[in-house]
Amino acid sequence: MSSTKQEQFSKLAETASACVVCPELADKTAVLSKLNGNLDPRVLFIAEAPGRQGADRTRKPFWGDKSGDNFQILLDSIGLAREEIFITNAVLCSPRKASGANRKPKKSEINNCTEFLKNTIEVINPAIVATLGIVALEALKAIEYHELKLKVDVAKLVDWKGKKLLPLYHPSPQVIASHRKISEQIEDYRVLEKAIKYGKG
Ligand code: URA
C-alpha cells in the first residue's frame, strides 16, 4: 500500500532534521515541519533560507521578522490565508556570518539541499509554485532546467514540471528598498490571485 502524503512528508521532515551535510550549518536545524503549512496548498512558496529572527527562531517560515510582516501584507493584499499555503526554502537551515547575522546561502549549501526541495515539491505536488527571490528561482534549475530571469520574468506565469511557476521578488526590507517596492510587489501578487482563481496569469 502506498504511504499517504502526511506520512511521506513526516519522513522527509525527519530526514531533514537529522541532516548535517553542510559543515557551517551542522549546528542548525532544518525548518521543515507541520508549521510550514498546508500539505494541500493553493500555492507552494519557495524562499531563500530561514532568517535568524524569523523562521530559525519561530520554526515557521516568514514568521517573527520584518520579511514575514512584509510577506503578510502581500498575502493580505490578495486575501490569501496562511492556512491555504505551504512555504519552504532553497536551503532549510539558517546560514549565518561569524557575527551571527544572516548571510546568503552558498552554492554548495543550495546544492546539498536540492534533494529536499525536489522531494518537497514532489510530495506536496502543488498546482502553483511561486519563488520568492533569485536564490529560489535559480535553485529550481537543478530540479528541472529553466531559463527564467527574475528581472525579466517577474510575475509571468510559466509552465514548469507540469505545474505553473510564478517568479516573484523576495519580501525582505532590503529587496523592497532597492529592487522591488512593496507597491510593485502588490501588483505582482495580483497575477498570483488570478492564477489561483482562474488557473492563469
Ligand atoms: N526569509 C526567507 O528567505 N525564508 C524564510 O523562511 C524567512 C525569511
Boltz pocket constraint, residues with backbone or C-beta under 6 A from the ligand:
constraints:
  - pocket:
      binder: B
      contacts: [[A, 47], [A, 48], [A, 49], [A, 50], [A, 51], [A, 54], [A, 55], [A, 60], [A, 61], [A, 62], [A, 63], [A, 67], [A, 68], [A, 88], [A, 89], [A, 132]]
      max_distance: 6.0
